[in-house]
């Protein structure tokens, strides 16, 4: 039986039952193997730009007898994936700028029928801004702790309606919109990041206009956290 860590488990729980799934940057293929073996997805595609991890995914799927319901594709992003093959697209475990690039390179994702599940490791604020400014709506964002780190998983659909999120919204998204178990842990992670930037800019010899911006953001974030505690 395939067991997922809390990060991949959260992503799996947000896949629409019955959806055909593509996992971009699949690594060892655990997510696709889990979704197929549990009957959550009827078909799955494991994509990776690196041959060795993809071969491990292919071996795992073969060991579980899932070859007929899966494909392993060596490609950059979604370049070799047909829109007709998938309904839910997982892009996880990479930086927010890379995720944005993959989405930009696949115009067929601009469809209300496609469901994106995104889990950025870095530059989350950049990704949130990119999504809103390009007509994608984040309907849900769930924080999850895995090991010593706390991540967020975004459930995204294309609506075509362009948004202009505030600076605070770019940094915390919608993780504060529901009482998720890891909400405060996620907000504390963002607080540490902003505090480090304030401290670093404060030590600079030359004045930096970003200092006031980060100080204001930090104040807003702490006010929001006090409301939730």
N, CA, C and O of each residue as an XYZ file, in Angstrom:
916
protein
N       0.838     -1.204      0.000
C       0.000      0.000      0.000
C       0.876      1.259      0.000
O       1.855      1.350      0.741
N       0.510      2.209     -0.832
C       1.259      3.463     -0.930
C       0.885      4.375      0.235
O      -0.295      4.605      0.501
N       1.890      4.886      0.919
C       1.659      5.852      1.989
C       2.286      7.182      1.598
O       3.432      7.236      1.151
N       1.526      8.244      1.771
C       2.000      9.582      1.437
C       2.312     10.366      2.695
O       1.693     10.154      3.737
N       3.284     11.283      2.596
C       3.510     12.185      3.715
C       2.377     13.207      3.752
O       1.520     13.222      2.869
N       2.376     14.055      4.768
C       1.250     14.973      4.954
C       1.111     15.954      3.795
O      -0.004     16.358      3.465
N       2.220     16.345      3.170
C       2.168     17.278      2.050
C       1.470     16.653      0.849
O       0.512     17.215      0.319
N       1.952     15.487      0.420
C       1.322     14.816     -0.710
C      -0.084     14.335     -0.364
O      -0.967     14.308     -1.221
N      -0.284     13.956      0.900
C      -1.613     13.524      1.328
C      -2.629     14.640      1.203
O      -3.771     14.404      0.808
N      -2.221     15.857      1.537
C      -3.128     16.997      1.404
C      -3.469     17.253     -0.061
O      -4.621     17.522     -0.402
N      -2.463     17.167     -0.916
C      -2.723     17.343     -2.344
C      -3.694     16.281     -2.838
O      -4.653     16.595     -3.543
N      -3.452     15.021     -2.473
C      -4.317     13.924     -2.915
C      -5.756     14.128     -2.475
O      -6.689     13.804     -3.210
N      -5.937     14.666     -1.274
C      -7.297     14.862     -0.750
C      -8.070     15.941     -1.504
O      -9.292     16.024     -1.389
N      -7.363     16.768     -2.273
C      -7.998     17.871     -2.992
C      -8.238     17.552     -4.466
O      -8.813     18.363     -5.191
N      -7.801     16.372     -4.909
C      -8.082     15.926     -6.271
C      -9.562     15.581     -6.388
O     -10.122     14.946     -5.494
N     -10.186     15.985     -7.461
C     -11.604     15.674     -7.663
C     -11.767     14.181     -7.954
O     -11.108     13.655     -8.850
N     -12.633     13.495     -7.213
C     -12.837     12.066     -7.477
C     -13.278     11.840     -8.919
O     -14.181     12.509     -9.422
N     -12.624     10.888     -9.569
C     -12.955     10.579    -10.951
C     -12.192     11.396    -11.970
O     -12.334     11.173    -13.172
N     -11.379     12.344    -11.511
C     -10.608     13.179    -12.433
C      -9.358     12.444    -12.906
O      -8.715     11.726    -12.140
N      -9.033     12.635    -14.166
C      -7.758     12.136    -14.700
C      -6.689     13.151    -14.307
O      -6.881     14.356    -14.468
N      -5.568     12.664    -13.794
C      -4.591     13.546    -13.142
C      -3.232     13.509    -13.825
O      -2.743     12.450    -14.218
N      -2.634     14.687    -13.956
C      -1.232     14.795    -14.360
C      -0.450     15.347    -13.181
O      -0.862     16.328    -12.562
N       0.666     14.726    -12.874
C       1.536     15.182    -11.794
C       2.843     15.653    -12.409
O       3.649     14.848    -12.877
N       3.046     16.970    -12.404
C       4.225     17.568    -13.028
C       5.354     17.638    -11.999
O       5.179     18.174    -10.905
N       6.507     17.090    -12.365
C       7.588     16.977    -11.404
C       7.289     15.842    -10.446
O       7.376     15.998     -9.229
N       6.935     14.702    -11.010
C       6.374     13.590    -10.230
C       7.364     12.942     -9.272
O       6.963     12.272     -8.319
N       8.667     13.141     -9.524
C       9.710     12.513     -8.719
C       9.584     10.997     -8.803
O       9.842     10.428     -9.864
N       9.197     10.324     -7.721
C       9.143      8.857     -7.729
C       7.765      8.303     -8.095
O       7.559      7.089     -8.063
N       6.822      9.181     -8.441
C       5.510      8.716     -8.877
C       4.563      8.319     -7.765
O       3.541      7.686     -8.026
N       4.879      8.677     -6.528
C       4.051      8.239     -5.399
C       2.618      8.762     -5.482
O       1.667      8.031     -5.207
N       2.473     10.029     -5.862
C       1.127     10.614     -5.875
C       0.234      9.929     -6.899
O      -0.898      9.561     -6.588
N       0.733      9.755     -8.115
C      -0.060      9.090     -9.149
C      -0.372      7.650     -8.745
O      -1.493      7.177     -8.934
N       0.615      6.961     -8.193
C       0.392      5.572     -7.761
C      -0.688      5.505     -6.695
O      -1.539      4.617     -6.733
N      -0.664      6.423     -5.752
C      -1.674      6.455     -4.694
C      -3.058      6.721     -5.271
O      -4.011      6.009     -4.955
N      -3.173      7.742     -6.114
C      -4.480      8.112     -6.663
C      -5.087      6.982     -7.487
O      -6.295      6.754     -7.432
N      -4.264      6.279     -8.244
C      -4.764      5.170     -9.057
C      -5.111      3.966     -8.197
O      -6.158      3.346     -8.381
N      -4.233      3.633     -7.257
C      -4.465      2.440     -6.437
C      -5.663      2.594     -5.509
O      -6.303      1.607     -5.147
N      -5.964      3.829     -5.124
C      -7.108      4.082     -4.245
C      -8.401      4.314     -5.019
O      -9.457      4.511     -4.417
N      -8.328      4.294     -6.331
C      -9.528      4.485     -7.136
C     -10.018      5.920     -7.183
O     -11.149      6.174     -7.596
N      -9.181      6.866     -6.763
C      -9.567      8.272     -6.802
C      -9.520      8.793     -8.236
O     -10.386      9.559     -8.659
N      -8.500      8.369     -8.974
C      -8.339      8.765    -10.369
C      -8.381      7.529    -11.260
O      -7.755      6.519    -10.940
N      -9.112      7.594    -12.378
C      -9.143      6.440    -13.283
C      -7.876      6.315    -14.118
O      -7.475      5.213    -14.493
N      -7.242      7.466    -14.411
C      -6.026      7.482    -15.204
C      -5.086      8.542    -14.651
O      -5.523      9.520    -14.044
N      -3.790      8.338    -14.867
C      -2.827      9.306    -14.361
C      -1.601      9.421    -15.240
O      -1.192      8.461    -15.892
N      -1.023     10.609    -15.249
C       0.191     10.862    -16.011
C       1.265     11.368    -15.064
O       1.049     12.332    -14.330
N       2.410     10.726    -15.081
C       3.557     11.158    -14.289
C       4.532     11.852    -15.224
O       5.034     11.243    -16.168
N       4.801     13.133    -14.963
C       5.713     13.908    -15.815
C       6.945     14.321    -15.022
O       6.848     14.678    -13.847
N       8.083     14.272    -15.660
C       9.292     14.789    -15.029
C      10.300     15.128    -16.112
O      10.342     14.491    -17.164
N      11.108     16.135    -15.841
C      12.129     16.543    -16.799
C      13.397     15.706    -16.643
O      14.294     15.764    -17.484
N      13.466     14.919    -15.548
C      14.656     14.118    -15.257
C      14.379     12.637    -15.517
O      13.382     12.107    -15.029
N      15.240     11.966    -16.273
C      14.995     10.566    -16.625
C      14.994      9.614    -15.429
O      14.142      8.729    -15.357
N      15.925      9.775    -14.494
C      16.040      8.803    -13.405
C      14.807      8.764    -12.496
O      14.296      7.677    -12.227
N      14.308      9.915    -12.012
C      13.079      9.862    -11.199
C      11.896      9.296    -11.976
O      11.067      8.576    -11.420
N      11.822      9.625    -13.264
C      10.706      9.117    -14.064
C      10.786      7.604    -14.215
O       9.761      6.922    -14.234
N      11.993      7.084    -14.322
C      12.155      5.639    -14.418
C      11.725      4.962    -13.113
O      11.158      3.869    -13.135
N      11.994      5.610    -11.987
C      11.534      5.074    -10.703
C      10.018      5.088    -10.630
O       9.410      4.159    -10.099
N       9.402      6.142    -11.161
C       7.941      6.207    -11.188
C       7.386      5.088    -12.064
O       6.403      4.437    -11.709
N       8.027      4.872    -13.211
C       7.570      3.813    -14.128
C       7.685      2.439    -13.460
O       6.802      1.595    -13.609
N       8.777      2.225    -12.726
C       8.972      0.947    -12.040
C       7.923      0.735    -10.960
O       7.373     -0.360    -10.836
N       7.642      1.770    -10.181
C       6.638      1.663     -9.119
C       5.269      1.352     -9.697
O       4.571      0.471     -9.194
N       4.879      2.054    -10.738
C       3.564      1.827    -11.343
C       3.460      0.416    -11.925
O       2.400     -0.209    -11.879
N       4.561     -0.072    -12.468
C       4.570     -1.430    -13.013
C       4.437     -2.461    -11.891
O       3.706     -3.441    -12.030
N       5.141     -2.240    -10.786
C       5.069     -3.159     -9.651
C       3.648     -3.261     -9.095
O       3.243     -4.310     -8.594
N       2.910     -2.180     -9.188
C       1.539     -2.154     -8.668
C       0.504     -2.554     -9.721
O      -0.698     -2.546     -9.456
N       0.979     -2.900    -10.906
C       0.060     -3.316    -11.963
C      -0.800     -2.194    -12.502
O      -1.952     -2.407    -12.880
N      -0.232     -0.992    -12.538
C      -1.009      0.181    -12.951
C      -0.576      0.719    -14.315
O      -0.933      1.842    -14.669
N       0.187     -0.062    -15.087
C       0.692      0.432    -16.371
C      -0.425      0.819    -17.327
O      -0.310      1.814    -18.042
N      -1.508      0.041    -17.347
C      -2.561      0.289    -18.332
C      -3.338      1.568    -18.054
O      -4.034      2.079    -18.931
N      -3.219      2.080    -16.843
C      -3.975      3.279    -16.475
C      -3.065      4.493    -16.299
O      -3.516      5.549    -15.856
N      -1.796      4.348    -16.641
C      -0.857      5.439    -16.405
C       0.080      5.639    -17.585
O       0.296      4.743    -18.401
N       0.625      6.840    -17.644
C       1.668      7.161    -18.617
C       2.793      7.861    -17.870
O       2.547      8.629    -16.940
N       4.015      7.595    -18.275
C       5.176      8.304    -17.737
C       5.801      9.069    -18.893
O       6.240      8.475    -19.878
N       5.837     10.390    -18.766
C       6.257     11.240    -19.870
C       7.461     12.080    -19.460
O       7.412     12.823    -18.480
N       8.528     11.952    -20.215
C       9.717     12.771    -19.994
C       9.527     14.086    -20.743
O       9.561     14.119    -21.973
N       9.327     15.166    -19.997
C       9.085     16.444    -20.651
C       9.298     17.593    -19.681
O       9.351     17.417    -18.463
N       9.418     18.767    -20.262
C       9.552     20.008    -19.507
C       8.158     20.542    -19.246
O       7.460     20.938    -20.179
N       7.749     20.556    -17.996
C       6.411     21.034    -17.658
C       5.325     20.158    -18.249
O       5.288     18.950    -18.018
N       4.433     20.787    -19.021
C       3.309     20.070    -19.628
C       3.430     20.025    -21.149
O       2.432     19.822    -21.841
N       4.615     20.208    -21.665
C       4.797     20.362    -23.106
C       4.369     19.153    -23.921
O       3.962     19.296    -25.073
N       4.456     17.964    -23.337
C       4.085     16.753    -24.079
C       2.754     16.165    -23.602
O       2.417     15.025    -23.924
N       2.010     16.950    -22.839
C       0.715     16.481    -22.313
C      -0.413     17.115    -23.109
O      -0.446     18.332    -23.286
N      -1.326     16.301    -23.584
C      -2.479     16.801    -24.342
C      -3.583     17.239    -23.394
O      -3.822     16.567    -22.390
N      -4.263     18.343    -23.677
C      -5.382     18.787    -22.833
C      -6.474     17.732    -22.698
O      -7.184     17.687    -21.693
N      -6.604     16.885    -23.716
C      -7.661     15.869    -23.694
C      -7.364     14.724    -22.729
O      -8.237     13.900    -22.456
N      -6.145     14.670    -22.217
C      -5.752     13.543    -21.371
C      -6.060     13.759    -19.891
O      -6.162     12.791    -19.137
N      -6.209     15.003    -19.467
C      -6.256     15.270    -18.024
C      -7.343     16.276    -17.649
O      -7.784     17.096    -18.454
N      -7.751     16.169    -16.382
C      -8.734     17.095    -15.806
C      -8.115     17.903    -14.667
O      -8.279     19.121    -14.603
N      -7.404     17.220    -13.768
C      -6.724     17.859    -12.641
C      -5.220     17.825    -12.880
O      -4.665     16.795    -13.266
N      -4.573     18.949    -12.650
C      -3.141     19.067    -12.900
C      -2.444     19.465    -11.611
O      -2.730     20.520    -11.045
N      -1.538     18.631    -11.150
C      -0.763     18.903     -9.940
C       0.615     19.412    -10.345
O       1.327     18.763    -11.111
N       0.984     20.583     -9.824
C       2.334     21.112    -10.019
C       2.851     21.433     -8.625
O       2.473     22.445     -8.034
N       3.699     20.586     -8.109
C       4.094     20.681     -6.700
C       5.597     20.489     -6.531
O       6.275     19.897     -7.371
N       6.093     21.016     -5.407
C       7.474     20.763     -5.029
C       8.509     21.563     -5.787
O       9.663     21.147     -5.888
N       8.110     22.716     -6.326
C       9.077     23.577     -7.021
C       8.752     25.030     -6.700
O       7.744     25.313     -6.052
N       9.591     25.940     -7.145
C       9.405     27.344     -6.821
C       8.193     27.967     -7.492
O       7.749     27.505     -8.543
N       7.660     29.014     -6.881
C       6.480     29.686     -7.418
C       6.707     30.260     -8.802
O       5.796     30.244     -9.631
N       7.902     30.770     -9.072
C       8.195     31.319    -10.397
C       8.205     30.218    -11.458
O       7.741     30.432    -12.578
N       8.728     29.053    -11.114
C       8.733     27.935    -12.056
C       7.309     27.451    -12.328
O       6.955     27.157    -13.469
N       6.498     27.371    -11.278
C       5.101     26.960    -11.467
C       4.390     27.941    -12.388
O       3.654     27.528    -13.285
N       4.603     29.235    -12.175
C       3.987     30.249    -13.030
C       4.441     30.073    -14.479
O       3.643     30.209    -15.407
N       5.717     29.772    -14.666
C       6.253     29.571    -16.019
C       5.586     28.373    -16.697
O       5.226     28.448    -17.872
N       5.422     27.288    -15.975
C       4.786     26.089    -16.535
C       3.350     26.394    -16.953
O       2.904     25.969    -18.019
N       2.628     27.133    -16.109
C       1.246     27.506    -16.433
C       1.211     28.400    -17.670
O       0.366     28.225    -18.548
N       2.125     29.348    -17.730
C       2.173     30.290    -18.857
C       2.468     29.567    -20.162
O       1.983     29.965    -21.221
N       3.269     28.495    -20.084
C       3.654     27.748    -21.275
C       2.565     26.780    -21.737
O       2.703     26.159    -22.791
N       1.491     26.644    -20.970
C       0.403     25.719    -21.318
C      -0.909     26.501    -21.390
O      -1.701     26.449    -20.448
N      -1.157     27.225    -22.484
C      -2.366     28.056    -22.583
C      -3.664     27.295    -22.429
O      -4.691     27.893    -22.108
N      -3.644     25.987    -22.651
C      -4.870     25.205    -22.524
C      -5.339     25.080    -21.076
O      -6.447     24.612    -20.813
N      -4.486     25.502    -20.138
C      -4.916     25.516    -18.733
C      -5.916     26.641    -18.467
O      -6.579     26.654    -17.431
N      -6.021     27.576    -19.398
C      -6.990     28.664    -19.254
C      -8.359     28.163    -19.686
O      -8.925     28.614    -20.682
N      -8.863     27.238    -18.925
C     -10.155     26.604    -19.175
C     -10.841     26.363    -17.844
O     -10.213     25.895    -16.894
N     -12.119     26.676    -17.769
C     -12.867     26.498    -16.523
C     -12.978     25.030    -16.130
O     -13.289     24.719    -14.981
N     -12.729     24.130    -17.071
C     -12.853     22.699    -16.789
C     -11.618     22.124    -16.097
O     -11.689     21.060    -15.481
N     -10.506     22.814    -16.195
C      -9.268     22.305    -15.618
C      -9.118     22.771    -14.170
O      -9.448     23.907    -13.829
N      -8.622     21.884    -13.343
C      -8.426     22.157    -11.918
C      -6.937     22.044    -11.621
O      -6.332     20.992    -11.828
N      -6.352     23.132    -11.134
C      -4.933     23.142    -10.809
C      -4.728     22.999     -9.311
O      -5.373     23.684     -8.518
N      -3.835     22.113     -8.935
C      -3.432     21.962     -7.538
C      -1.952     22.307     -7.465
O      -1.104     21.576     -7.976
N      -1.659     23.422     -6.828
C      -0.312     23.976     -6.838
C       0.277     23.999     -5.440
O      -0.377     24.426     -4.489
N       1.512     23.539     -5.318
C       2.174     23.561     -4.011
C       3.588     24.095     -4.201
O       4.519     23.331     -4.455
N       3.743     25.416     -4.075
C       5.058     26.032     -4.252
C       5.937     25.882     -3.014
O       5.452     25.873     -1.883
N       7.234     25.764     -3.255
C       8.195     25.676     -2.156
C       8.729     27.052     -1.777
O       9.040     27.303     -0.613
N       8.834     27.939     -2.758
C       9.344     29.291     -2.547
C       8.554     30.259     -3.423
O       7.778     29.838     -4.281
N       8.757     31.556     -3.202
C       8.146     32.604     -4.025
C       6.631     32.438     -4.147
O       6.057     32.639     -5.218
N       5.994     32.069     -3.037
C       4.539     31.875     -3.056
C       3.841     33.186     -3.363
O       2.831     33.206     -4.066
N       4.381     34.290     -2.834
C       3.760     35.593     -3.056
C       3.781     35.961     -4.540
O       2.840     36.578     -5.039
N       4.837     35.591     -5.238
C       4.911     35.830     -6.682
C       3.835     35.028     -7.407
O       3.144     35.561     -8.275
N       3.690     33.756     -7.058
C       2.719     32.887     -7.721
C       1.293     33.386     -7.502
O       0.493     33.395     -8.437
N       0.968     33.798     -6.290
C      -0.387     34.299     -6.029
C      -0.691     35.518     -6.888
O      -1.783     35.639     -7.443
N       0.274     36.415     -6.993
C       0.077     37.586     -7.831
C      -0.097     37.217     -9.291
O      -0.970     37.755     -9.973
N       0.734     36.297     -9.773
C       0.647     35.848    -11.161
C      -0.727     35.257    -11.468
O      -1.335     35.575    -12.490
N      -1.201     34.406    -10.587
C      -2.493     33.757    -10.814
C      -3.618     34.790    -10.919
O      -4.402     34.764    -11.868
N      -3.692     35.691     -9.948
C      -4.754     36.691     -9.940
C      -4.690     37.590    -11.164
O      -5.719     37.913    -11.757
N      -3.492     37.991    -11.542
C      -3.317     38.914    -12.661
C      -3.552     38.256    -14.018
O      -3.665     38.944    -15.032
N      -3.624     36.921    -14.036
C      -3.831     36.199    -15.290
C      -5.165     35.462    -15.342
O      -5.339     34.543    -16.142
N      -6.101     35.862    -14.495
C      -7.453     35.333    -14.591
C      -7.709     34.016    -13.886
O      -8.737     33.380    -14.120
N      -6.784     33.594    -13.017
C      -6.986     32.366    -12.252
C      -7.490     32.699    -10.855
O      -7.003     33.629    -10.212
N      -8.458     31.940    -10.398
C      -9.033     32.155     -9.061
C      -8.580     31.052     -8.111
O      -8.756     29.868     -8.397
N      -8.007     31.438     -7.002
C      -7.672     30.476     -5.953
C      -8.897     30.335     -5.057
O      -9.223     31.248     -4.298
N      -9.565     29.210     -5.141
C     -10.810     29.016     -4.393
C     -10.567     28.504     -2.979
O     -11.399     28.678     -2.089
N      -9.431     27.881     -2.790
C      -9.116     27.340     -1.474
C      -7.600     27.245     -1.362
O      -6.913     26.957     -2.342
N      -7.094     27.486     -0.179
C      -5.663     27.347      0.065
C      -5.480     26.766      1.465
O      -5.858     27.375      2.466
N      -4.901     25.591      1.503
C      -4.802     24.869      2.769
C      -3.341     24.730      3.187
O      -2.533     24.189      2.433
N      -2.994     25.215      4.385
C      -1.633     25.041      4.886
C      -1.452     23.648      5.458
O      -2.379     23.072      6.026
N      -0.252     23.113      5.305
C       0.021     21.778      5.829
C       1.481     21.692      6.255
O       2.381     22.126      5.536
N       1.695     21.129      7.426
C       3.053     20.939      7.937
C       3.553     19.552      7.560
O       2.862     18.552      7.754
N       4.759     19.509      7.020
C       5.391     18.242      6.670
C       6.835     18.321      7.120
O       7.593     19.151      6.619
N       7.228     17.474      8.051
C       8.561     17.568      8.612
C       8.699     18.844      9.421
O       7.888     19.119     10.305
N       9.728     19.622      9.116
C       9.970     20.859      9.852
C       9.489     22.090      9.090
O       9.799     23.219      9.472
N       8.742     21.878      8.027
C       8.349     23.003      7.187
C       6.842     23.018      6.995
O       6.195     21.970      7.025
N       6.287     24.200      6.798
C       4.854     24.325      6.547
C       4.654     24.892      5.144
O       5.253     25.904      4.777
N       3.810     24.229      4.372
C       3.561     24.585      2.986
C       2.107     25.030      2.833
O       1.333     24.992      3.790
N       1.747     25.446      1.632
C       0.332     25.674      1.336
C       0.006     25.031     -0.004
O       0.831     25.011     -0.917
N      -1.207     24.509     -0.106
C      -1.676     23.885     -1.339
C      -2.831     24.719     -1.868
O      -3.817     24.935     -1.164
N      -2.714     25.189     -3.102
C      -3.716     26.053     -3.704
C      -4.599     25.267     -4.662
O      -4.104     24.516     -5.503
N      -5.898     25.442     -4.532
C      -6.872     24.875     -5.456
C      -7.320     25.994     -6.383
O      -7.935     26.964     -5.939
N      -7.013     25.862     -7.670
C      -7.117     26.986     -8.600
C      -7.938     26.621     -9.839
O      -7.813     25.524    -10.383
N      -8.779     27.562    -10.273
C      -9.552     27.425    -11.510
C      -9.398     28.698    -12.340
O      -9.170     29.779    -11.798
N      -9.521     28.559    -13.638
C      -9.468     29.727    -14.515
C     -10.862     30.313    -14.674
O     -11.808     29.601    -15.011
N     -10.985     31.606    -14.433
C     -12.258     32.307    -14.616
C     -12.155     33.413    -15.651
O     -13.168     33.842    -16.205
N     -10.944     33.878    -15.916
C     -10.766     34.985    -16.840
C     -10.886     36.341    -16.182
O     -10.615     37.364    -16.811
N     -11.288     36.363    -14.926
C     -11.436     37.621    -14.202
C     -10.101     37.998    -13.553
O      -9.588     37.288    -12.688
N      -9.567     39.108    -13.983
C      -8.266     39.553    -13.491
C      -8.423     40.216    -12.123
O      -9.322     41.033    -11.924
N      -7.558     39.868    -11.196
C      -7.601     40.425     -9.855
C      -6.351     41.224     -9.544
O      -5.349     41.148    -10.255
N      -6.429     41.993     -8.464
C      -5.281     42.796     -8.018
C      -5.136     42.611     -6.511
O      -5.575     43.464     -5.740
N      -4.530     41.514     -6.086
C      -4.409     41.248     -4.646
C      -3.540     42.274     -3.944
O      -2.593     42.805     -4.525
N      -3.870     42.548     -2.694
C      -3.045     43.452     -1.895
C      -1.716     42.769     -1.567
O      -1.539     41.575     -1.807
N      -0.800     43.544     -1.021
C       0.501     42.973     -0.646
C       0.327     41.870      0.383
O       0.971     40.825      0.290
N      -0.545     42.096      1.371
C      -0.766     41.068      2.389
C      -1.388     39.825      1.779
O      -1.006     38.712      2.140
N      -2.336     39.983      0.863
C      -2.965     38.831      0.210
C      -1.951     38.024     -0.589
O      -2.041     36.799     -0.660
N      -0.993     38.707     -1.185
C       0.041     37.992     -1.930
C       0.900     37.139     -0.995
O       1.398     36.084     -1.391
N       1.070     37.594      0.233
C       1.941     36.888      1.175
C       1.236     35.773      1.939
O       1.860     34.764      2.268
N      -0.060     35.939      2.228
C      -0.719     34.901      3.027
C      -1.856     34.198      2.288
O      -2.391     33.204      2.778
N      -2.228     34.705      1.118
C      -3.262     34.045      0.347
C      -4.561     33.902      1.113
O      -5.061     34.859      1.704
N      -5.105     32.679      1.094
C      -6.366     32.410      1.770
C      -6.208     31.443      2.934
O      -7.181     30.840      3.388
N      -4.969     31.298      3.418
C      -4.762     30.335      4.504
C      -5.454     30.772      5.800
O      -5.657     29.959      6.702
N      -5.814     32.049      5.889
C      -6.471     32.546      7.108
C      -7.991     32.578      6.984
O      -8.674     33.091      7.871
N      -8.529     32.032      5.884
C      -9.967     32.127      5.641
C     -10.765     31.016      6.308
O     -11.995     31.062      6.313
N     -10.101     30.036      6.861
C     -10.775     28.937      7.561
C      -9.855     28.461      8.684
O      -8.638     28.629      8.603
N     -10.433     27.866      9.732
C      -9.605     27.436     10.875
C      -8.862     26.130     10.613
O      -9.124     25.117     11.262
N      -7.933     26.160      9.654
C      -7.139     24.971      9.380
C      -6.159     24.734     10.525
O      -5.715     25.689     11.162
N      -5.816     23.477     10.795
C      -4.902     23.181     11.913
C      -3.552     23.881     11.813
O      -2.956     24.219     12.836
N      -3.058     24.103     10.582
C      -1.719     24.665     10.420
C      -1.721     26.131      9.993
O      -0.698     26.648      9.543
N      -2.865     26.801     10.133
C      -2.938     28.203      9.716
C      -1.943     29.080     10.469
O      -1.181     29.822      9.851
N      -1.943     29.001     11.791
C      -1.065     29.850     12.589
C       0.399     29.524     12.309
O       1.234     30.426     12.238
N       0.713     28.243     12.150
C       2.092     27.857     11.838
C       2.531     28.480     10.517
O       3.671     28.928     10.389
N       1.640     28.509      9.543
C       1.984     29.101      8.251
C       2.199     30.608      8.389
O       3.164     31.158      7.859
N       1.288     31.266      9.106
C       1.412     32.712      9.280
C       2.674     33.065     10.054
O       3.293     34.095      9.786
N       3.062     32.229     11.005
C       4.306     32.476     11.745
C       5.518     32.320     10.836
O       6.514     33.027     10.994
N       5.434     31.402      9.893
C       6.525     31.255      8.921
C       6.657     32.536      8.105
O       7.766     33.031      7.903
N       5.537     33.076      7.637
C       5.572     34.318      6.859
C       6.081     35.466      7.734
O       6.847     36.315      7.277
N       5.645     35.481      8.996
C       6.098     36.526      9.919
C       7.617     36.501     10.053
O       8.253     37.555     10.034
N       8.204     35.322     10.188
C       9.661     35.211     10.312
C      10.358     35.733      9.058
O      11.370     36.428      9.145
N       9.812     35.396      7.902
C      10.408     35.847      6.648
C      10.394     37.366      6.547
O      11.399     37.983      6.195
N       9.248     37.964      6.857
C       9.131     39.420      6.777
C      10.010     40.105      7.819
O      10.630     41.131      7.541
N      10.058     39.532      9.014
C      10.884     40.113     10.072
C      12.359     40.078      9.680
O      13.094     41.024      9.963
N      12.796     39.011      9.040
C      14.189     38.909      8.596
C      14.496     39.962      7.536
O      15.587     40.531      7.515
N      13.531     40.217      6.660
C      13.748     41.235      5.626
C      13.812     42.633      6.242
O      14.636     43.458      5.847
N      12.937     42.888      7.211
C      12.965     44.178      7.892
C      14.302     44.375      8.591
O      14.908     45.444      8.510
N      14.751     43.340      9.272
C      16.025     43.432      9.993
C      17.185     43.661      9.021
O      18.057     44.492      9.275
N      17.191     42.927      7.914
C      18.263     43.058      6.948
C      18.297     44.438      6.305
O      19.362     45.040      6.171
N      17.137     44.934      5.910
C      17.075     46.262      5.286
C      17.400     47.362      6.295
O      17.946     48.408      5.944
N      17.050     47.097      7.562
C      17.331     48.083      8.601
C      18.817     48.244      8.868
O      19.260     49.291      9.340
N      19.593     47.198      8.562
C      21.045     47.257      8.780
C      21.792     47.866      7.599
O      22.983     48.163      7.696
N      21.087     48.051      6.482
C      21.744     48.566      5.286
C      22.238     49.999      5.500
O      21.611     50.789      6.206
N      23.356     50.311      4.884
C      23.934     51.654      5.037
C      23.096     52.708      4.320
O      22.961     53.839      4.787
N      22.531     52.312      3.167
C      21.719     53.245      2.391
C      20.239     52.989      2.655
O      19.837     51.834      2.792
N      19.422     54.034      2.728
C      17.970     53.860      2.924
C      17.374     53.043      1.776
O      17.754     53.211      0.618
N      16.450     52.172      2.110
C      15.799     51.335      1.103
C      14.296     51.558      1.191
O      13.715     51.351      2.257
N      13.641     51.975      0.098
C      12.203     52.243      0.140
C      11.368     51.021      0.491
O      10.228     51.157      0.934
N      11.929     49.818      0.295
C      11.185     48.603      0.623
C      11.050     48.389      2.128
O      10.179     47.642      2.573
N      11.903     49.038      2.908
C      11.865     48.845      4.355
C      10.492     49.211      4.919
O       9.916     48.444      5.690
N       9.969     50.368      4.542
C       8.660     50.790      5.049
C       7.565     49.840      4.587
O       6.620     49.567      5.328
N       7.690     49.338      3.369
C       6.698     48.399      2.841
C       6.660     47.120      3.678
O       5.586     46.642      4.043
N       7.828     46.575      3.977
C       7.881     45.337      4.761
C       7.465     45.584      6.208
O       6.844     44.721      6.829
N       7.795     46.734      6.742
C       7.367     47.060      8.102
C       5.840     47.137      8.178
O       5.236     46.641      9.129
N       5.227     47.754      7.181
C       3.765     47.854      7.150
C       3.129     46.481      6.994
O       2.123     46.174      7.633
N       3.724     45.661      6.139
C       3.223     44.297      5.940
C       3.294     43.497      7.232
O       2.354     42.784      7.586
N       4.402     43.618      7.925
C       4.597     42.884      9.173
C       3.566     43.313     10.206
O       3.038     42.479     10.941
N       3.280     44.598     10.268
C       2.268     45.104     11.200
C       0.889     44.549     10.849
O       0.154     44.112     11.735
N       0.535     44.564      9.571
C      -0.759     44.032      9.132
C      -0.886     42.545      9.446
O      -1.927     42.075      9.904
N       0.198     41.819      9.189
C       0.179     40.379      9.443
C      -0.021     40.093     10.923
O      -0.822     39.231     11.282
N       0.689     40.798     11.777
C       0.569     40.557     13.216
C      -0.820     40.928     13.727
O      -1.336     40.283     14.640
N      -1.419     41.948     13.155
C      -2.790     42.305     13.530
C      -3.748     41.185     13.139
O      -4.654     40.842     13.898
N      -3.544     40.617     11.953
C      -4.399     39.506     11.503
C      -4.198     38.288     12.382
O      -5.167     37.602     12.708
N      -2.974     38.001     12.772
C      -2.701     36.860     13.622
C      -3.363     37.036     14.995
O      -3.897     36.080     15.558
N      -3.326     38.246     15.521
C      -3.966     38.508     16.825
C      -5.475     38.277     16.756
O      -6.094     37.873     17.740
N      -6.060     38.535     15.590
C      -7.492     38.283     15.417
C      -7.818     36.796     15.440
O      -8.905     36.390     15.851
N      -6.868     35.999     14.998
C      -7.095     34.556     14.891
C      -6.747     33.805     16.173
O      -7.265     32.714     16.410
N      -5.880     34.374     16.996
C      -5.435     33.683     18.211
C      -6.478     33.779     19.319
O      -6.268     33.252     20.412
